[in-house]
Amino acid sequence: MLKIGSVKWRGKCSRHPKFDPYLDGRAAIRNGCEKCAALCDIYTHHVQMLALMRGFTPPQNPKRRTPGTADLQASLFGEP
Ligand SMILES: [Zn+2]
């Protein structure tokens, strides 16, 4: 069994603090900056990991209401 807790992580390039791998993409990396490239790699691997997890166990469907509640509500309005 594998357990992974929720991870909150922030990374920012000190030379290009406005660079966002999600919005800008790898093509926006200036002068081959290693930090910005590392942010792109981390983002890419994160997306791949989420896809692998979703493929392993698809999200559960929400519980359906049990049939019969509508009938109970209707009986309040005078039906015999
Ligand atoms: Zn950078």
PDB file of the backbone (N, CA, C, O) and the ligand in Angstrom, with CONECT records:
HET     ZN  A 101       1
ATOM      1  N   MET A   1       0.846  -1.189   0.000  1.00  0.00           N
ATOM      2  CA  MET A   1       0.000   0.000   0.000  1.00  0.00           C
ATOM      3  C   MET A   1       0.881   1.240   0.000  1.00  0.00           C
ATOM      4  O   MET A   1       1.938   1.260   0.631  1.00  0.00           O
ATOM      5  N   LEU A   2       0.446   2.260  -0.703  1.00  0.00           N
ATOM      6  CA  LEU A   2       1.163   3.535  -0.771  1.00  0.00           C
ATOM      7  C   LEU A   2       0.274   4.643  -0.233  1.00  0.00           C
ATOM      8  O   LEU A   2      -0.870   4.795  -0.661  1.00  0.00           O
ATOM      9  N   LYS A   3       0.805   5.419   0.711  1.00  0.00           N
ATOM     10  CA  LYS A   3       0.055   6.567   1.236  1.00  0.00           C
ATOM     11  C   LYS A   3       0.825   7.835   0.951  1.00  0.00           C
ATOM     12  O   LYS A   3       2.015   7.916   1.255  1.00  0.00           O
ATOM     13  N   ILE A   4       0.165   8.833   0.367  1.00  0.00           N
ATOM     14  CA  ILE A   4       0.780  10.145   0.130  1.00  0.00           C
ATOM     15  C   ILE A   4      -0.172  11.193   0.681  1.00  0.00           C
ATOM     16  O   ILE A   4      -1.325  11.274   0.258  1.00  0.00           O
ATOM     17  N   GLY A   5       0.304  11.991   1.616  1.00  0.00           N
ATOM     18  CA  GLY A   5      -0.526  13.059   2.176  1.00  0.00           C
ATOM     19  C   GLY A   5      -0.577  14.240   1.231  1.00  0.00           C
ATOM     20  O   GLY A   5       0.157  14.290   0.244  1.00  0.00           O
ATOM     21  N   SER A   6      -1.442  15.186   1.533  1.00  0.00           N
ATOM     22  CA  SER A   6      -1.525  16.379   0.692  1.00  0.00           C
ATOM     23  C   SER A   6      -0.241  17.189   0.834  1.00  0.00           C
ATOM     24  O   SER A   6       0.311  17.327   1.925  1.00  0.00           O
ATOM     25  N   VAL A   7       0.215  17.719  -0.290  1.00  0.00           N
ATOM     26  CA  VAL A   7       1.477  18.472  -0.323  1.00  0.00           C
ATOM     27  C   VAL A   7       1.190  19.874  -0.832  1.00  0.00           C
ATOM     28  O   VAL A   7       0.597  20.053  -1.896  1.00  0.00           O
ATOM     29  N   LYS A   8       1.619  20.870  -0.058  1.00  0.00           N
ATOM     30  CA  LYS A   8       1.512  22.245  -0.521  1.00  0.00           C
ATOM     31  C   LYS A   8       2.935  22.755  -0.675  1.00  0.00           C
ATOM     32  O   LYS A   8       3.703  22.763   0.286  1.00  0.00           O
ATOM     33  N   TRP A   9       3.281  23.174  -1.859  1.00  0.00           N
ATOM     34  CA  TRP A   9       4.657  23.545  -2.135  1.00  0.00           C
ATOM     35  C   TRP A   9       4.684  24.788  -3.011  1.00  0.00           C
ATOM     36  O   TRP A   9       3.859  24.928  -3.914  1.00  0.00           O
ATOM     37  N   ARG A  10       5.622  25.688  -2.755  1.00  0.00           N
ATOM     38  CA  ARG A  10       5.781  26.888  -3.576  1.00  0.00           C
ATOM     39  C   ARG A  10       7.231  27.022  -3.983  1.00  0.00           C
ATOM     40  O   ARG A  10       8.130  26.844  -3.161  1.00  0.00           O
ATOM     41  N   GLY A  11       7.462  27.334  -5.242  1.00  0.00           N
ATOM     42  CA  GLY A  11       8.818  27.571  -5.716  1.00  0.00           C
ATOM     43  C   GLY A  11       8.819  28.787  -6.624  1.00  0.00           C
ATOM     44  O   GLY A  11       7.892  28.983  -7.410  1.00  0.00           O
ATOM     45  N   LYS A  12       9.855  29.599  -6.519  1.00  0.00           N
ATOM     46  CA  LYS A  12       9.924  30.810  -7.337  1.00  0.00           C
ATOM     47  C   LYS A  12      11.375  31.052  -7.725  1.00  0.00           C
ATOM     48  O   LYS A  12      12.275  30.915  -6.896  1.00  0.00           O
ATOM     49  N   CYS A  13      11.603  31.412  -8.982  1.00  0.00           N
ATOM     50  CA  CYS A  13      12.945  31.747  -9.439  1.00  0.00           C
ATOM     51  C   CYS A  13      13.266  33.164  -8.954  1.00  0.00           C
ATOM     52  O   CYS A  13      12.471  34.084  -9.149  1.00  0.00           O
ATOM     53  N   SER A  14      14.424  33.336  -8.326  1.00  0.00           N
ATOM     54  CA  SER A  14      14.779  34.652  -7.792  1.00  0.00           C
ATOM     55  C   SER A  14      15.059  35.666  -8.909  1.00  0.00           C
ATOM     56  O   SER A  14      14.862  36.868  -8.726  1.00  0.00           O
ATOM     57  N   ARG A  15      15.521  35.173 -10.068  1.00  0.00           N
ATOM     58  CA  ARG A  15      15.805  36.094 -11.173  1.00  0.00           C
ATOM     59  C   ARG A  15      14.570  36.386 -12.021  1.00  0.00           C
ATOM     60  O   ARG A  15      14.474  37.451 -12.632  1.00  0.00           O
ATOM     61  N   HIS A  16      13.617  35.437 -12.061  1.00  0.00           N
ATOM     62  CA  HIS A  16      12.400  35.609 -12.868  1.00  0.00           C
ATOM     63  C   HIS A  16      11.181  35.264 -12.012  1.00  0.00           C
ATOM     64  O   HIS A  16      10.512  34.258 -12.250  1.00  0.00           O
ATOM     65  N   PRO A  17      10.897  36.105 -11.014  1.00  0.00           N
ATOM     66  CA  PRO A  17       9.838  35.756 -10.057  1.00  0.00           C
ATOM     67  C   PRO A  17       8.436  35.697 -10.670  1.00  0.00           C
ATOM     68  O   PRO A  17       7.534  35.096 -10.087  1.00  0.00           O
ATOM     69  N   LYS A  18       8.246  36.307 -11.828  1.00  0.00           N
ATOM     70  CA  LYS A  18       6.909  36.290 -12.448  1.00  0.00           C
ATOM     71  C   LYS A  18       6.708  35.087 -13.366  1.00  0.00           C
ATOM     72  O   LYS A  18       5.613  34.891 -13.893  1.00  0.00           O
ATOM     73  N   PHE A  19       7.749  34.281 -13.563  1.00  0.00           N
ATOM     74  CA  PHE A  19       7.620  33.127 -14.453  1.00  0.00           C
ATOM     75  C   PHE A  19       6.689  32.095 -13.826  1.00  0.00           C
ATOM     76  O   PHE A  19       6.869  31.695 -12.676  1.00  0.00           O
ATOM     77  N   ASP A  20       5.684  31.669 -14.603  1.00  0.00           N
ATOM     78  CA  ASP A  20       4.704  30.680 -14.147  1.00  0.00           C
ATOM     79  C   ASP A  20       4.667  29.547 -15.175  1.00  0.00           C
ATOM     80  O   ASP A  20       4.202  29.757 -16.295  1.00  0.00           O
ATOM     81  N   PRO A  21       5.148  28.349 -14.820  1.00  0.00           N
ATOM     82  CA  PRO A  21       5.173  27.249 -15.797  1.00  0.00           C
ATOM     83  C   PRO A  21       3.794  26.948 -16.378  1.00  0.00           C
ATOM     84  O   PRO A  21       3.674  26.607 -17.554  1.00  0.00           O
ATOM     85  N   TYR A  22       2.740  27.074 -15.545  1.00  0.00           N
ATOM     86  CA  TYR A  22       1.386  26.762 -16.004  1.00  0.00           C
ATOM     87  C   TYR A  22       0.930  27.765 -17.064  1.00  0.00           C
ATOM     88  O   TYR A  22       0.417  27.375 -18.113  1.00  0.00           O
ATOM     89  N   LEU A  23       1.119  29.062 -16.787  1.00  0.00           N
ATOM     90  CA  LEU A  23       0.632  30.095 -17.700  1.00  0.00           C
ATOM     91  C   LEU A  23       1.610  30.371 -18.847  1.00  0.00           C
ATOM     92  O   LEU A  23       1.185  30.569 -19.985  1.00  0.00           O
ATOM     93  N   ASP A  24       2.908  30.387 -18.559  1.00  0.00           N
ATOM     94  CA  ASP A  24       3.902  30.818 -19.539  1.00  0.00           C
ATOM     95  C   ASP A  24       4.446  29.670 -20.387  1.00  0.00           C
ATOM     96  O   ASP A  24       4.712  29.841 -21.576  1.00  0.00           O
ATOM     97  N   GLY A  25       4.608  28.515 -19.778  1.00  0.00           N
ATOM     98  CA  GLY A  25       5.148  27.375 -20.510  1.00  0.00           C
ATOM     99  C   GLY A  25       6.659  27.412 -20.617  1.00  0.00           C
ATOM    100  O   GLY A  25       7.306  28.418 -20.327  1.00  0.00           O
ATOM    101  N   ARG A  26       7.200  26.275 -21.046  1.00  0.00           N
ATOM    102  CA  ARG A  26       8.658  26.120 -21.118  1.00  0.00           C
ATOM    103  C   ARG A  26       9.287  27.096 -22.124  1.00  0.00           C
ATOM    104  O   ARG A  26      10.445  27.483 -21.963  1.00  0.00           O
ATOM    105  N   ALA A  27       8.546  27.490 -23.146  1.00  0.00           N
ATOM    106  CA  ALA A  27       9.092  28.381 -24.176  1.00  0.00           C
ATOM    107  C   ALA A  27       9.413  29.766 -23.626  1.00  0.00           C
ATOM    108  O   ALA A  27      10.179  30.511 -24.239  1.00  0.00           O
ATOM    109  N   ALA A  28       8.838  30.120 -22.483  1.00  0.00           N
ATOM    110  CA  ALA A  28       9.052  31.458 -21.918  1.00  0.00           C
ATOM    111  C   ALA A  28      10.286  31.527 -21.016  1.00  0.00           C
ATOM    112  O   ALA A  28      10.573  32.585 -20.456  1.00  0.00           O
ATOM    113  N   ILE A  29      11.018  30.426 -20.863  1.00  0.00           N
ATOM    114  CA  ILE A  29      12.223  30.431 -20.034  1.00  0.00           C
ATOM    115  C   ILE A  29      13.279  31.309 -20.693  1.00  0.00           C
ATOM    116  O   ILE A  29      13.584  31.149 -21.875  1.00  0.00           O
ATOM    117  N   ARG A  30      13.835  32.240 -19.915  1.00  0.00           N
ATOM    118  CA  ARG A  30      14.825  33.182 -20.462  1.00  0.00           C
ATOM    119  C   ARG A  30      16.239  32.694 -20.203  1.00  0.00           C
ATOM    120  O   ARG A  30      16.571  32.262 -19.099  1.00  0.00           O
ATOM    121  N   ASN A  31      17.070  32.771 -21.240  1.00  0.00           N
ATOM    122  CA  ASN A  31      18.510  32.472 -21.156  1.00  0.00           C
ATOM    123  C   ASN A  31      18.798  31.092 -20.563  1.00  0.00           C
ATOM    124  O   ASN A  31      19.815  30.900 -19.898  1.00  0.00           O
ATOM    125  N   GLY A  32      17.910  30.144 -20.802  1.00  0.00           N
ATOM    126  CA  GLY A  32      18.141  28.789 -20.300  1.00  0.00           C
ATOM    127  C   GLY A  32      18.239  28.704 -18.792  1.00  0.00           C
ATOM    128  O   GLY A  32      19.006  27.898 -18.265  1.00  0.00           O
ATOM    129  N   CYS A  33      17.471  29.526 -18.087  1.00  0.00           N
ATOM    130  CA  CYS A  33      17.527  29.576 -16.625  1.00  0.00           C
ATOM    131  C   CYS A  33      17.225  28.192 -16.024  1.00  0.00           C
ATOM    132  O   CYS A  33      16.189  27.596 -16.316  1.00  0.00           O
ATOM    133  N   GLU A  34      18.136  27.693 -15.187  1.00  0.00           N
ATOM    134  CA  GLU A  34      17.978  26.361 -14.593  1.00  0.00           C
ATOM    135  C   GLU A  34      16.842  26.313 -13.588  1.00  0.00           C
ATOM    136  O   GLU A  34      16.143  25.305 -13.488  1.00  0.00           O
ATOM    137  N   LYS A  35      16.651  27.391 -12.845  1.00  0.00           N
ATOM    138  CA  LYS A  35      15.577  27.416 -11.840  1.00  0.00           C
ATOM    139  C   LYS A  35      14.204  27.378 -12.518  1.00  0.00           C
ATOM    140  O   LYS A  35      13.316  26.640 -12.089  1.00  0.00           O
ATOM    141  N   CYS A  36      14.038  28.170 -13.568  1.00  0.00           N
ATOM    142  CA  CYS A  36      12.764  28.172 -14.289  1.00  0.00           C
ATOM    143  C   CYS A  36      12.522  26.815 -14.949  1.00  0.00           C
ATOM    144  O   CYS A  36      11.393  26.325 -14.976  1.00  0.00           O
ATOM    145  N   ALA A  37      13.590  26.208 -15.483  1.00  0.00           N
ATOM    146  CA  ALA A  37      13.465  24.880 -16.085  1.00  0.00           C
ATOM    147  C   ALA A  37      13.071  23.855 -15.029  1.00  0.00           C
ATOM    148  O   ALA A  37      12.271  22.958 -15.295  1.00  0.00           O
ATOM    149  N   ALA A  38      13.642  23.990 -13.817  1.00  0.00           N
ATOM    150  CA  ALA A  38      13.288  23.075 -12.735  1.00  0.00           C
ATOM    151  C   ALA A  38      11.817  23.240 -12.341  1.00  0.00           C
ATOM    152  O   ALA A  38      11.142  22.254 -12.045  1.00  0.00           O
ATOM    153  N   LEU A  39      11.316  24.484 -12.337  1.00  0.00           N
ATOM    154  CA  LEU A  39       9.895  24.701 -12.045  1.00  0.00           C
ATOM    155  C   LEU A  39       9.026  24.020 -13.089  1.00  0.00           C
ATOM    156  O   LEU A  39       7.991  23.445 -12.750  1.00  0.00           O
ATOM    157  N   CYS A  40       9.433  24.076 -14.361  1.00  0.00           N
ATOM    158  CA  CYS A  40       8.686  23.399 -15.425  1.00  0.00           C
ATOM    159  C   CYS A  40       8.698  21.884 -15.217  1.00  0.00           C
ATOM    160  O   CYS A  40       7.675  21.221 -15.384  1.00  0.00           O
ATOM    161  N   ASP A  41       9.860  21.342 -14.854  1.00  0.00           N
ATOM    162  CA  ASP A  41       9.961  19.901 -14.618  1.00  0.00           C
ATOM    163  C   ASP A  41       9.063  19.476 -13.458  1.00  0.00           C
ATOM    164  O   ASP A  41       8.355  18.473 -13.546  1.00  0.00           O
ATOM    165  N   ILE A  42       9.097  20.248 -12.372  1.00  0.00           N
ATOM    166  CA  ILE A  42       8.273  19.921 -11.200  1.00  0.00           C
ATOM    167  C   ILE A  42       6.796  19.966 -11.585  1.00  0.00           C
ATOM    168  O   ILE A  42       6.030  19.082 -11.203  1.00  0.00           O
ATOM    169  N   TYR A  43       6.396  20.977 -12.330  1.00  0.00           N
ATOM    170  CA  TYR A  43       5.000  21.100 -12.744  1.00  0.00           C
ATOM    171  C   TYR A  43       4.593  19.913 -13.629  1.00  0.00           C
ATOM    172  O   TYR A  43       3.532  19.319 -13.438  1.00  0.00           O
ATOM    173  N   THR A  44       5.463  19.576 -14.608  1.00  0.00           N
ATOM    174  CA  THR A  44       5.156  18.470 -15.515  1.00  0.00           C
ATOM    175  C   THR A  44       5.005  17.156 -14.752  1.00  0.00           C
ATOM    176  O   THR A  44       4.074  16.389 -14.999  1.00  0.00           O
ATOM    177  N   HIS A  45       5.931  16.903 -13.820  1.00  0.00           N
ATOM    178  CA  HIS A  45       5.862  15.661 -13.051  1.00  0.00           C
ATOM    179  C   HIS A  45       4.639  15.637 -12.138  1.00  0.00           C
ATOM    180  O   HIS A  45       4.045  14.581 -11.921  1.00  0.00           O
ATOM    181  N   HIS A  46       4.262  16.796 -11.605  1.00  0.00           N
ATOM    182  CA  HIS A  46       3.075  16.870 -10.759  1.00  0.00           C
ATOM    183  C   HIS A  46       1.821  16.495 -11.562  1.00  0.00           C
ATOM    184  O   HIS A  46       0.980  15.729 -11.092  1.00  0.00           O
ATOM    185  N   VAL A  47       1.709  17.044 -12.773  1.00  0.00           N
ATOM    186  CA  VAL A  47       0.551  16.744 -13.622  1.00  0.00           C
ATOM    187  C   VAL A  47       0.519  15.254 -13.958  1.00  0.00           C
ATOM    188  O   VAL A  47      -0.539  14.625 -13.934  1.00  0.00           O
ATOM    189  N   GLN A  48       1.706  14.692 -14.277  1.00  0.00           N
ATOM    190  CA  GLN A  48       1.775  13.261 -14.605  1.00  0.00           C
ATOM    191  C   GLN A  48       1.393  12.401 -13.399  1.00  0.00           C
ATOM    192  O   GLN A  48       0.706  11.390 -13.545  1.00  0.00           O
ATOM    193  N   MET A  49       1.841  12.809 -12.206  1.00  0.00           N
ATOM    194  CA  MET A  49       1.530  12.038 -11.004  1.00  0.00           C
ATOM    195  C   MET A  49       0.026  12.039 -10.735  1.00  0.00           C
ATOM    196  O   MET A  49      -0.548  11.007 -10.387  1.00  0.00           O
ATOM    197  N   LEU A  50      -0.614  13.211 -10.899  1.00  0.00           N
ATOM    198  CA  LEU A  50      -2.059  13.279 -10.674  1.00  0.00           C
ATOM    199  C   LEU A  50      -2.792  12.387 -11.675  1.00  0.00           C
ATOM    200  O   LEU A  50      -3.760  11.717 -11.318  1.00  0.00           O
ATOM    201  N   ALA A  51      -2.329  12.378 -12.933  1.00  0.00           N
ATOM    202  CA  ALA A  51      -2.969  11.542 -13.950  1.00  0.00           C
ATOM    203  C   ALA A  51      -2.809  10.065 -13.607  1.00  0.00           C
ATOM    204  O   ALA A  51      -3.743   9.283 -13.777  1.00  0.00           O
ATOM    205  N   LEU A  52      -1.627   9.681 -13.124  1.00  0.00           N
ATOM    206  CA  LEU A  52      -1.402   8.283 -12.734  1.00  0.00           C
ATOM    207  C   LEU A  52      -2.319   7.886 -11.580  1.00  0.00           C
ATOM    208  O   LEU A  52      -2.901   6.802 -11.580  1.00  0.00           O
ATOM    209  N   MET A  53      -2.439   8.784 -10.589  1.00  0.00           N
ATOM    210  CA  MET A  53      -3.299   8.481  -9.434  1.00  0.00           C
ATOM    211  C   MET A  53      -4.755   8.343  -9.858  1.00  0.00           C
ATOM    212  O   MET A  53      -5.462   7.448  -9.395  1.00  0.00           O
ATOM    213  N   ARG A  54      -5.203   9.240 -10.745  1.00  0.00           N
ATOM    214  CA  ARG A  54      -6.601   9.175 -11.189  1.00  0.00           C
ATOM    215  C   ARG A  54      -6.845   7.923 -12.010  1.00  0.00           C
ATOM    216  O   ARG A  54      -7.934   7.350 -11.965  1.00  0.00           O
ATOM    217  N   GLY A  55      -5.835   7.493 -12.764  1.00  0.00           N
ATOM    218  CA  GLY A  55      -5.973   6.268 -13.550  1.00  0.00           C
ATOM    219  C   GLY A  55      -5.988   5.025 -12.686  1.00  0.00           C
ATOM    220  O   GLY A  55      -6.620   4.026 -13.033  1.00  0.00           O
ATOM    221  N   PHE A  56      -5.287   5.084 -11.552  1.00  0.00           N
ATOM    222  CA  PHE A  56      -5.217   3.927 -10.660  1.00  0.00           C
ATOM    223  C   PHE A  56      -6.532   3.719  -9.926  1.00  0.00           C
ATOM    224  O   PHE A  56      -7.051   2.604  -9.882  1.00  0.00           O
ATOM    225  N   THR A  57      -7.068   4.778  -9.354  1.00  0.00           N
ATOM    226  CA  THR A  57      -8.366   4.712  -8.685  1.00  0.00           C
ATOM    227  C   THR A  57      -9.199   5.892  -9.142  1.00  0.00           C
ATOM    228  O   THR A  57      -9.035   6.998  -8.627  1.00  0.00           O
ATOM    229  N   PRO A  58     -10.101   5.677 -10.109  1.00  0.00           N
ATOM    230  CA  PRO A  58     -10.971   6.770 -10.555  1.00  0.00           C
ATOM    231  C   PRO A  58     -11.803   7.300  -9.392  1.00  0.00           C
ATOM    232  O   PRO A  58     -12.119   6.551  -8.467  1.00  0.00           O
ATOM    233  N   PRO A  59     -12.167   8.600  -9.428  1.00  0.00           N
ATOM    234  CA  PRO A  59     -12.957   9.172  -8.332  1.00  0.00           C
ATOM    235  C   PRO A  59     -14.285   8.450  -8.182  1.00  0.00           C
ATOM    236  O   PRO A  59     -14.906   8.049  -9.166  1.00  0.00           O
ATOM    237  N   GLN A  60     -14.712   8.289  -6.925  1.00  0.00           N
ATOM    238  CA  GLN A  60     -15.972   7.615  -6.635  1.00  0.00           C
ATOM    239  C   GLN A  60     -17.146   8.500  -7.033  1.00  0.00           C
ATOM    240  O   GLN A  60     -17.069   9.725  -6.938  1.00  0.00           O
ATOM    241  N   ASN A  61     -18.240   7.869  -7.481  1.00  0.00           N
ATOM    242  CA  ASN A  61     -19.455   8.625  -7.758  1.00  0.00           C
ATOM    243  C   ASN A  61     -20.088   9.047  -6.443  1.00  0.00           C
ATOM    244  O   ASN A  61     -20.045   8.298  -5.467  1.00  0.00           O
ATOM    245  N   PRO A  62     -20.687  10.257  -6.405  1.00  0.00           N
ATOM    246  CA  PRO A  62     -21.360  10.672  -5.166  1.00  0.00           C
ATOM    247  C   PRO A  62     -22.535   9.748  -4.858  1.00  0.00           C
ATOM    248  O   PRO A  62     -23.148   9.171  -5.756  1.00  0.00           O
ATOM    249  N   LYS A  63     -22.831   9.625  -3.565  1.00  0.00           N
ATOM    250  CA  LYS A  63     -23.925   8.742  -3.163  1.00  0.00           C
ATOM    251  C   LYS A  63     -25.253   9.222  -3.743  1.00  0.00           C
ATOM    252  O   LYS A  63     -25.558  10.414  -3.746  1.00  0.00           O
ATOM    253  N   ARG A  64     -26.013   8.280  -4.220  1.00  0.00           N
ATOM    254  CA  ARG A  64     -27.335   8.623  -4.738  1.00  0.00           C
ATOM    255  C   ARG A  64     -28.330   8.643  -3.591  1.00  0.00           C
ATOM    256  O   ARG A  64     -28.171   7.947  -2.588  1.00  0.00           O
ATOM    257  N   ARG A  65     -29.363   9.460  -3.768  1.00  0.00           N
ATOM    258  CA  ARG A  65     -30.411   9.474  -2.754  1.00  0.00           C
ATOM    259  C   ARG A  65     -31.162   8.153  -2.791  1.00  0.00           C
ATOM    260  O   ARG A  65     -31.379   7.573  -3.854  1.00  0.00           O
ATOM    261  N   THR A  66     -31.545   7.703  -1.641  1.00  0.00           N
ATOM    262  CA  THR A  66     -32.309   6.464  -1.609  1.00  0.00           C
ATOM    263  C   THR A  66     -33.712   6.749  -2.131  1.00  0.00           C
ATOM    264  O   THR A  66     -34.320   7.756  -1.770  1.00  0.00           O
ATOM    265  N   PRO A  67     -34.221   5.865  -2.976  1.00  0.00           N
ATOM    266  CA  PRO A  67     -35.577   6.089  -3.493  1.00  0.00           C
ATOM    267  C   PRO A  67     -36.596   6.053  -2.366  1.00  0.00           C
ATOM    268  O   PRO A  67     -36.432   5.323  -1.388  1.00  0.00           O
ATOM    269  N   GLY A  68     -37.653   6.850  -2.512  1.00  0.00           N
ATOM    270  CA  GLY A  68     -38.702   6.817  -1.496  1.00  0.00           C
ATOM    271  C   GLY A  68     -38.828   8.118  -0.732  1.00  0.00           C
ATOM    272  O   GLY A  68     -39.881   8.369  -0.146  1.00  0.00           O
ATOM    273  N   THR A  69     -37.784   8.973  -0.709  1.00  0.00           N
ATOM    274  CA  THR A  69     -37.892  10.222   0.039  1.00  0.00           C
ATOM    275  C   THR A  69     -38.928  11.141  -0.589  1.00  0.00           C
ATOM    276  O   THR A  69     -39.627  11.857   0.129  1.00  0.00           O
ATOM    277  N   ALA A  70     -39.046  11.136  -1.935  1.00  0.00           N
ATOM    278  CA  ALA A  70     -40.031  11.977  -2.604  1.00  0.00           C
ATOM    279  C   ALA A  70     -41.445  11.537  -2.227  1.00  0.00           C
ATOM    280  O   ALA A  70     -42.337  12.372  -2.073  1.00  0.00           O
ATOM    281  N   ASP A  71     -41.643  10.256  -2.081  1.00  0.00           N
ATOM    282  CA  ASP A  71     -42.965   9.752  -1.709  1.00  0.00           C
ATOM    283  C   ASP A  71     -43.342  10.199  -0.298  1.00  0.00           C
ATOM    284  O   ASP A  71     -44.495  10.548  -0.048  1.00  0.00           O
ATOM    285  N   LEU A  72     -42.380  10.191   0.624  1.00  0.00           N
ATOM    286  CA  LEU A  72     -42.660  10.621   1.995  1.00  0.00           C
ATOM    287  C   LEU A  72     -43.056  12.091   2.019  1.00  0.00           C
ATOM    288  O   LEU A  72     -43.981  12.469   2.737  1.00  0.00           O
ATOM    289  N   GLN A  73     -42.363  12.932   1.238  1.00  0.00           N
ATOM    290  CA  GLN A  73     -42.652  14.359   1.202  1.00  0.00           C
ATOM    291  C   GLN A  73     -44.043  14.601   0.621  1.00  0.00           C
ATOM    292  O   GLN A  73     -44.777  15.450   1.126  1.00  0.00           O
ATOM    293  N   ALA A  74     -44.419  13.873  -0.431  1.00  0.00           N
ATOM    294  CA  ALA A  74     -45.719  14.058  -1.082  1.00  0.00           C
ATOM    295  C   ALA A  74     -46.854  13.708  -0.129  1.00  0.00           C
ATOM    296  O   ALA A  74     -47.942  14.273  -0.240  1.00  0.00           O
ATOM    297  N   SER A  75     -46.624  12.786   0.809  1.00  0.00           N
ATOM    298  CA  SER A  75     -47.718  12.358   1.673  1.00  0.00           C
ATOM    299  C   SER A  75     -48.104  13.449   2.680  1.00  0.00           C
ATOM    300  O   SER A  75     -49.146  13.341   3.326  1.00  0.00           O
ATOM    301  N   LEU A  76     -47.288  14.489   2.823  1.00  0.00           N
ATOM    302  CA  LEU A  76     -47.629  15.584   3.747  1.00  0.00           C
ATOM    303  C   LEU A  76     -48.766  16.446   3.214  1.00  0.00           C
ATOM    304  O   LEU A  76     -49.411  17.169   3.974  1.00  0.00           O
ATOM    305  N   PHE A  77     -49.013  16.370   1.901  1.00  0.00           N
ATOM    306  CA  PHE A  77     -49.984  17.280   1.316  1.00  0.00           C
ATOM    307  C   PHE A  77     -51.333  16.619   1.028  1.00  0.00           C
ATOM    308  O   PHE A  77     -51.939  16.889  -0.009  1.00  0.00           O
ATOM    309  N   GLY A  78     -51.795  15.787   1.899  1.00  0.00           N
ATOM    310  CA  GLY A  78     -53.175  15.334   1.879  1.00  0.00           C
ATOM    311  C   GLY A  78     -53.470  14.096   1.084  1.00  0.00           C
ATOM    312  O   GLY A  78     -54.633  13.725   0.923  1.00  0.00           O
ATOM    313  N   GLU A  79     -52.422  13.433   0.570  1.00  0.00           N
ATOM    314  CA  GLU A  79     -52.766  12.202  -0.127  1.00  0.00           C
ATOM    315  C   GLU A  79     -53.081  11.119   0.896  1.00  0.00           C
ATOM    316  O   GLU A  79     -52.410  11.029   1.924  1.00  0.00           O
ATOM    317  N   PRO A  80     -54.072  10.313   0.632  1.00  0.00           N
ATOM    318  CA  PRO A  80     -54.462   9.282   1.595  1.00  0.00           C
ATOM    319  C   PRO A  80     -53.454   8.164   1.754  1.00  0.00           C
ATOM    320  O   PRO A  80     -53.675   7.241   2.537  1.00  0.00           O
TER     321      PRO A  80
HETATM  322 ZN    ZN A 101      14.529  31.896 -13.854  1.00  0.00          ZN2+
END
